[in-house]
Amino acid sequence: MPSSNTLHHVVTAVFATTYQRDYFHFFRL
């Protein structure tokens, strides 16, 4: 299912853009 991979990539991009600080801080933890 290529759509699933694309959707996941889009969601990740949007999430990273919206919660950029929280996103990096969480992964930095």
PyMOL Python script that loads the backbone (N, CA, C, O; Angstrom):
from pymol import cmd

cmd.read_pdbstr("""\
ATOM      1  N   MET A   1       0.838  -1.201   0.000  1.00  0.00           N
ATOM      2  CA  MET A   1       0.000   0.000   0.000  1.00  0.00           C
ATOM      3  C   MET A   1       0.878   1.259   0.000  1.00  0.00           C
ATOM      4  O   MET A   1       1.319   1.695   1.063  1.00  0.00           O
ATOM      5  N   PRO A   2       1.133   1.836  -1.152  1.00  0.00           N
ATOM      6  CA  PRO A   2       1.963   3.045  -1.241  1.00  0.00           C
ATOM      7  C   PRO A   2       1.291   4.239  -0.556  1.00  0.00           C
ATOM      8  O   PRO A   2       1.963   5.137  -0.048  1.00  0.00           O
ATOM      9  N   SER A   3      -0.041   4.232  -0.552  1.00  0.00           N
ATOM     10  CA  SER A   3      -0.780   5.345   0.041  1.00  0.00           C
ATOM     11  C   SER A   3      -0.475   5.462   1.528  1.00  0.00           C
ATOM     12  O   SER A   3      -0.371   6.564   2.065  1.00  0.00           O
ATOM     13  N   SER A   4      -0.333   4.318   2.187  1.00  0.00           N
ATOM     14  CA  SER A   4      -0.059   4.321   3.621  1.00  0.00           C
ATOM     15  C   SER A   4       1.276   4.989   3.908  1.00  0.00           C
ATOM     16  O   SER A   4       1.401   5.777   4.845  1.00  0.00           O
ATOM     17  N   ASN A   5       2.274   4.662   3.088  1.00  0.00           N
ATOM     18  CA  ASN A   5       3.606   5.239   3.273  1.00  0.00           C
ATOM     19  C   ASN A   5       3.573   6.743   3.027  1.00  0.00           C
ATOM     20  O   ASN A   5       4.177   7.518   3.769  1.00  0.00           O
ATOM     21  N   THR A   6       2.864   7.145   1.984  1.00  0.00           N
ATOM     22  CA  THR A   6       2.763   8.569   1.653  1.00  0.00           C
ATOM     23  C   THR A   6       2.027   9.313   2.755  1.00  0.00           C
ATOM     24  O   THR A   6       2.442  10.394   3.171  1.00  0.00           O
ATOM     25  N   LEU A   7       0.937   8.729   3.222  1.00  0.00           N
ATOM     26  CA  LEU A   7       0.144   9.356   4.273  1.00  0.00           C
ATOM     27  C   LEU A   7       0.982   9.531   5.530  1.00  0.00           C
ATOM     28  O   LEU A   7       0.954  10.585   6.165  1.00  0.00           O
ATOM     29  N   HIS A   8       1.722   8.497   5.880  1.00  0.00           N
ATOM     30  CA  HIS A   8       2.579   8.555   7.067  1.00  0.00           C
ATOM     31  C   HIS A   8       3.621   9.664   6.923  1.00  0.00           C
ATOM     32  O   HIS A   8       3.902  10.385   7.880  1.00  0.00           O
ATOM     33  N   HIS A   9       4.185   9.795   5.736  1.00  0.00           N
ATOM     34  CA  HIS A   9       5.208  10.820   5.486  1.00  0.00           C
ATOM     35  C   HIS A   9       4.605  12.221   5.613  1.00  0.00           C
ATOM     36  O   HIS A   9       5.216  13.124   6.185  1.00  0.00           O
ATOM     37  N   VAL A  10       3.398  12.384   5.071  1.00  0.00           N
ATOM     38  CA  VAL A  10       2.713  13.680   5.137  1.00  0.00           C
ATOM     39  C   VAL A  10       2.378  14.025   6.585  1.00  0.00           C
ATOM     40  O   VAL A  10       2.603  15.150   7.032  1.00  0.00           O
ATOM     41  N   VAL A  11       1.841  13.051   7.310  1.00  0.00           N
ATOM     42  CA  VAL A  11       1.478  13.277   8.711  1.00  0.00           C
ATOM     43  C   VAL A  11       2.713  13.643   9.518  1.00  0.00           C
ATOM     44  O   VAL A  11       2.671  14.540  10.360  1.00  0.00           O
ATOM     45  N   THR A  12       3.815  12.945   9.257  1.00  0.00           N
ATOM     46  CA  THR A  12       5.063  13.229   9.978  1.00  0.00           C
ATOM     47  C   THR A  12       5.551  14.637   9.669  1.00  0.00           C
ATOM     48  O   THR A  12       6.010  15.351  10.560  1.00  0.00           O
ATOM     49  N   ALA A  13       5.452  15.034   8.410  1.00  0.00           N
ATOM     50  CA  ALA A  13       5.898  16.371   8.004  1.00  0.00           C
ATOM     51  C   ALA A  13       5.034  17.450   8.656  1.00  0.00           C
ATOM     52  O   ALA A  13       5.549  18.442   9.171  1.00  0.00           O
ATOM     53  N   VAL A  14       3.732  17.246   8.629  1.00  0.00           N
ATOM     54  CA  VAL A  14       2.807  18.217   9.230  1.00  0.00           C
ATOM     55  C   VAL A  14       3.024  18.286  10.737  1.00  0.00           C
ATOM     56  O   VAL A  14       3.048  19.368  11.322  1.00  0.00           O
ATOM     57  N   PHE A  15       3.180  17.131  11.352  1.00  0.00           N
ATOM     58  CA  PHE A  15       3.389  17.080  12.804  1.00  0.00           C
ATOM     59  C   PHE A  15       4.675  17.794  13.182  1.00  0.00           C
ATOM     60  O   PHE A  15       4.717  18.548  14.154  1.00  0.00           O
ATOM     61  N   ALA A  16       5.724  17.550  12.405  1.00  0.00           N
ATOM     62  CA  ALA A  16       7.024  18.175  12.678  1.00  0.00           C
ATOM     63  C   ALA A  16       6.945  19.687  12.479  1.00  0.00           C
ATOM     64  O   ALA A  16       7.568  20.451  13.216  1.00  0.00           O
ATOM     65  N   THR A  17       6.184  20.106  11.489  1.00  0.00           N
ATOM     66  CA  THR A  17       6.053  21.542  11.216  1.00  0.00           C
ATOM     67  C   THR A  17       5.196  22.226  12.278  1.00  0.00           C
ATOM     68  O   THR A  17       5.490  23.344  12.700  1.00  0.00           O
ATOM     69  N   THR A  18       4.133  21.541  12.704  1.00  0.00           N
ATOM     70  CA  THR A  18       3.229  22.127  13.695  1.00  0.00           C
ATOM     71  C   THR A  18       3.860  22.130  15.075  1.00  0.00           C
ATOM     72  O   THR A  18       3.888  23.156  15.756  1.00  0.00           O
ATOM     73  N   TYR A  19       4.368  20.969  15.484  1.00  0.00           N
ATOM     74  CA  TYR A  19       4.983  20.873  16.808  1.00  0.00           C
ATOM     75  C   TYR A  19       6.485  20.681  16.657  1.00  0.00           C
ATOM     76  O   TYR A  19       7.053  19.694  17.125  1.00  0.00           O
ATOM     77  N   GLN A  20       7.121  21.653  15.990  1.00  0.00           N
ATOM     78  CA  GLN A  20       8.547  21.543  15.706  1.00  0.00           C
ATOM     79  C   GLN A  20       9.348  21.452  17.002  1.00  0.00           C
ATOM     80  O   GLN A  20      10.184  20.562  17.156  1.00  0.00           O
ATOM     81  N   ARG A  21       9.097  22.356  17.918  1.00  0.00           N
ATOM     82  CA  ARG A  21       9.861  22.385  19.170  1.00  0.00           C
ATOM     83  C   ARG A  21       9.593  21.137  20.003  1.00  0.00           C
ATOM     84  O   ARG A  21      10.528  20.482  20.463  1.00  0.00           O
ATOM     85  N   ASP A  22       8.320  20.807  20.196  1.00  0.00           N
ATOM     86  CA  ASP A  22       7.963  19.636  20.996  1.00  0.00           C
ATOM     87  C   ASP A  22       8.468  18.356  20.335  1.00  0.00           C
ATOM     88  O   ASP A  22       8.905  17.421  21.007  1.00  0.00           O
ATOM     89  N   TYR A  23       8.399  18.336  18.999  1.00  0.00           N
ATOM     90  CA  TYR A  23       8.817  17.158  18.245  1.00  0.00           C
ATOM     91  C   TYR A  23      10.296  16.869  18.461  1.00  0.00           C
ATOM     92  O   TYR A  23      10.677  15.746  18.788  1.00  0.00           O
ATOM     93  N   PHE A  24      11.119  17.886  18.276  1.00  0.00           N
ATOM     94  CA  PHE A  24      12.563  17.705  18.441  1.00  0.00           C
ATOM     95  C   PHE A  24      12.914  17.466  19.900  1.00  0.00           C
ATOM     96  O   PHE A  24      13.791  16.658  20.208  1.00  0.00           O
ATOM     97  N   HIS A  25      12.240  18.156  20.787  1.00  0.00           N
ATOM     98  CA  HIS A  25      12.524  18.013  22.216  1.00  0.00           C
ATOM     99  C   HIS A  25      12.194  16.592  22.685  1.00  0.00           C
ATOM    100  O   HIS A  25      12.921  15.998  23.481  1.00  0.00           O
ATOM    101  N   PHE A  26      11.082  16.067  22.171  1.00  0.00           N
ATOM    102  CA  PHE A  26      10.672  14.713  22.552  1.00  0.00           C
ATOM    103  C   PHE A  26      11.683  13.678  22.063  1.00  0.00           C
ATOM    104  O   PHE A  26      12.021  12.737  22.782  1.00  0.00           O
ATOM    105  N   PHE A  27      12.157  13.862  20.839  1.00  0.00           N
ATOM    106  CA  PHE A  27      13.128  12.915  20.279  1.00  0.00           C
ATOM    107  C   PHE A  27      14.510  13.125  20.879  1.00  0.00           C
ATOM    108  O   PHE A  27      15.328  12.206  20.933  1.00  0.00           O
ATOM    109  N   ARG A  28      14.754  14.351  21.330  1.00  0.00           N
ATOM    110  CA  ARG A  28      16.036  14.653  21.968  1.00  0.00           C
ATOM    111  C   ARG A  28      16.100  13.987  23.337  1.00  0.00           C
ATOM    112  O   ARG A  28      17.177  13.651  23.829  1.00  0.00           O
ATOM    113  N   LEU A  29      14.954  13.806  23.930  1.00  0.00           N
ATOM    114  CA  LEU A  29      14.868  13.199  25.258  1.00  0.00           C
ATOM    115  C   LEU A  29      15.405  11.772  25.201  1.00  0.00           C
ATOM    116  O   LEU A  29      15.423  11.079  26.217  1.00  0.00           O
TER     117      LEU A  29
END
""", "prot")
cmd.dss("prot")
cmd.show_as("cartoon", "prot")
cmd.util.cbc("prot")
cmd.orient("prot")
